[in-house]
Every structure is written in structure tokens, then in C-alpha cells.
Amino acid sequence: MVNGDSVQARMDQQTLDAGPGGAELHLDPRRDSGISAISYRSNSTLTESVQSDNPVFRFVEENGRTYHSYKEGRYPLPNDAREQGRSTVEHHLWRLTLRDKLYLAPINRLNHVLDIGTGTGLWAFELAVRFPNARVIGTDLSPIQPQYIPTNCQFEIDDAEDEWLYRQKFDLIHSRANVFSFQSPETVITSAYSALASNGWLEFKDFVFPFRCDDNSWNGTALQTWNRLLEDCIVRSGRRLYVEEYAQMFHNVGLVNVTERLFIWPISPWPQGPRNEHLRELGRWTRKNLLEGLESLSLMLLTKFGGMSKEEVLQLVQNAKADFWDTKNHVYVQM
Ligand SMILES: C[S@@+](CC[C@H](N)C(=O)[O-])C[C@H]1O[C@@H](n2cnc3c(N)ncnc32)[C@H](O)[C@@H]1O
């Protein structure tokens, strides 16, 4: 929660193109570096000409997957239909975990909400439906959000690590699954702090990498090897694993009433006993999520920073996937 308020100026967006069906692409003149902060809204269809004309829609192809082109190379996971499908599964997992809540912050009155690294925009979309009086903005490097959206929802192509120039203050700023997104999460949290309304809330939800196994039952598995190799490559790529530092970062910028909640996602329905049905349910969905996610997480990082060929990565992924089916592997993801 933030105390106090500050003023920021944001220039009006300039409409560059309006498609015949109500699709609009805006180029924000806030920055002088070209195509930063494009927002698009579509009541019907986003026209082909808008899509093909703008470089942000021309995705980078690598190893049979596509990646964002705006700020190319910054984010290591693909943005194609496979990855979007996986993130829909993960969205379901979050809803299961939080018993259908979209956020935990103790706030019901929402005027302005921002979702950074919104991905396919499902969270922003659903929040806009649940709170029709709120204005919800979702931002991302990839234009992969749906075309048909609630009128109180808007998506922008923007880098959350660039300077924030929003004119309005936000009651809730949300970030989910951005563990591999930011080079400097401190910069993002500082910007968010300045963009919060009085008594506004900042909520970050994420997973801790590498996975955990308290009883070493995964020793010698391909899944353990995959975790080690990926961790090495993340570090070699200049990225940091910062999720467990979020609470301290929140304190450091001056946020008060900071609460950290821990959850676990077992990687399969391995937790036993009559009281663990909820964990087993999370385990089944986590397995589904990760059976697809393993390749997304590793292709770029292991080929670029681990010296592995595409075929070697796919073989490792294939071997690691088998370990999800053996419930003797008591592995979980800390959320
Ligand atoms: C794992 S996805 C999470 C998507 C969404 N928050 C969810 O939970 O479904 C991370 C997203 O962050 C986006 N991203 C990465 N770096 C970013 C940045 N610097 N600014 C804005 N978005 C970023 C990626 O393009 C990707 O869509």
C-alpha cells in the first residue's frame, strides 16, 4: 500500500490508424525512440493492414517458435498459440489456488487498475468484467491480447521497465508470472510505487525457480538436471532470480502493510492423504501446465546460453517430462 500521492504527466496518445471495424492503433509520442507504448483496442476486428504494417506484429521466429519483436530478445519465452494455450492453463491454476479470487489485496473499490506483463490479458479481461466501473489497462511487449474485450479494458504494448507516464493513479497494480520478465524489478516496483493512488495496492504473484524437493526424491532425475541447467543459463544470460526478494523490494521503496503469502504447486498429484485433495488437484493442473511449459522455458535459454542444439534441448525436455508421471518425485513449485 502506498501513502501519499504524486503527480505525473502523460501526453495524450495520438491515434495513428483506425481500422474500419473500430480497431485502433495508437502510437504514443511520450517517447522519442520510435514504437514504444502502442495501444490498441478493437471492438470488432483488428485489421490485417494494422497487423502487418507494424513491426510489433512481425514476430521473431526461432527453433520453430515465435517471440516478441518489440524490444527483441528481452523476454525468453515464446508468444505463439502453444504458449498462449499454456498460459490459459496457468490462469486456471491461479484461480484454483486463490479460490477464484483475482487478487488478494483488501480493496473493493477499483477505479483504475494496471496489469503489467499482462500476456494474453486474461486477468485484466476478467477483472474488467467483474468490475465494470473500473478502467483496466494491461501492458505487454507482445500484442497477443484478445480482439473482443470489455469496453472498460485496454491493452498497450509497453515495456514496464521504461519510464511510466500514466496520467492517472492506480488503485491496484498487478504483476503475475513475471519472474523472467524484468532485468530490474526494483525499477518496476519504484515506478509502480509512484503510480499508485493514495491507499492503493501493489500485488505481485510469482513462482520461485528452481523447483523444490524437500526429501531429495528427485535426485538423479532428468527434471533435476533440467532445473540445474536452466538456472545456470538464466544466470549466464544476465538475468536474476528475484522473486524471493519482492517483499524486501516493496519495503525498500517505502510501501507499507507488506504481506507475503506462500502457496505450493506440486508438479503432480503426489501429495497423499484425504486432506490433500486440493493439492492433488493443483498437482494435476501444474503437470499439465509444465508439460507444455518446459519447452517454452528452455528452448531459447538452453540453446543460446547452454550451448545445446534444439534437438538436445527437446530430448532433455522429453526425459524431464517423464518425471512428472512418477509420484515418487515429491517436487513442487513455491508460489
Ligand atoms: C509468463 S507471462 C505472464 C502473463 C500474465 N501476467 C499471466 O499471468 O498470464 C510474462 C509476460 O510478460 C511480458 N513481459 C516480459 N517483459 C516485459 C516487460 N519488460 N514489460 C512488459 N511486459 C513484459 C511477456 O511478453 C509475457 O507476455
The ligand as an SDF file (V2000), in Angstrom:
LIG
                    3D

 27 29  0  0  0  0  0  0  0  0999 V2000
    4.6450  -15.6270  -18.1730 C   0  0  0  0  0  0  0  0  0  0  0  0
    3.8840  -14.2770  -18.9820 S   0  0  0  0  0  0  0  0  0  0  0  0
    2.6740  -13.8300  -17.7760 C   0  0  0  0  0  0  0  0  0  0  0  0
    1.4340  -13.2490  -18.4040 C   0  0  0  0  0  0  0  0  0  0  0  0
    0.3370  -12.8620  -17.4280 C   0  0  0  0  0  0  0  0  0  0  0  0
    0.7890  -11.9440  -16.4200 N   0  0  0  0  0  0  0  0  0  0  0  0
   -0.2960  -14.0690  -16.8240 C   0  0  0  0  0  0  0  0  0  0  0  0
   -0.1290  -14.3040  -15.6230 O   0  0  0  0  0  0  0  0  0  0  0  0
   -0.9850  -14.8030  -17.5520 O   0  0  0  0  0  0  0  0  0  0  0  0
    5.0020  -12.8960  -18.8720 C   0  0  0  0  0  0  0  0  0  0  0  0
    4.6170  -11.7890  -19.8160 C   0  0  0  0  0  0  0  0  0  0  0  0
    5.3890  -10.6400  -19.5040 O   0  0  0  0  0  0  0  0  0  0  0  0
    5.7000   -9.9800  -20.7160 C   0  0  0  0  0  0  0  0  0  0  0  0
    6.8820   -9.1310  -20.4700 N   0  0  0  0  0  0  0  0  0  0  0  0
    8.1610   -9.5350  -20.3500 C   0  0  0  0  0  0  0  0  0  0  0  0
    8.9630   -8.4900  -20.0970 N   0  0  0  0  0  0  0  0  0  0  0  0
    8.1590   -7.3930  -20.0600 C   0  0  0  0  0  0  0  0  0  0  0  0
    8.3970   -6.0130  -19.8530 C   0  0  0  0  0  0  0  0  0  0  0  0
    9.6330   -5.5540  -19.6190 N   0  0  0  0  0  0  0  0  0  0  0  0
    7.3470   -5.1590  -19.9070 N   0  0  0  0  0  0  0  0  0  0  0  0
    6.1060   -5.6150  -20.1590 C   0  0  0  0  0  0  0  0  0  0  0  0
    5.8200   -6.9230  -20.3560 N   0  0  0  0  0  0  0  0  0  0  0  0
    6.8340   -7.7950  -20.3030 C   0  0  0  0  0  0  0  0  0  0  0  0
    5.9260  -11.1060  -21.7020 C   0  0  0  0  0  0  0  0  0  0  0  0
    5.7940  -10.6700  -23.0290 O   0  0  0  0  0  0  0  0  0  0  0  0
    4.8570  -12.1110  -21.2740 C   0  0  0  0  0  0  0  0  0  0  0  0
    3.6830  -11.9420  -22.0130 O   0  0  0  0  0  0  0  0  0  0  0  0
  1  2  1  0
  2  3  1  0
  2 10  1  0
  3  4  1  0
  4  5  1  0
  5  6  1  0
  5  7  1  0
  7  8  2  0
  7  9  1  0
 10 11  1  0
 11 12  1  0
 11 26  1  0
 12 13  1  0
 13 14  1  0
 13 24  1  0
 14 15  1  0
 14 23  1  0
 15 16  2  0
 16 17  1  0
 17 18  1  0
 17 23  2  0
 18 19  1  0
 18 20  2  0
 20 21  1  0
 21 22  2  0
 22 23  1  0
 24 25  1  0
 24 26  1  0
 26 27  1  0
M  CHG  2   2   1   9  -1
M  END
$$$$
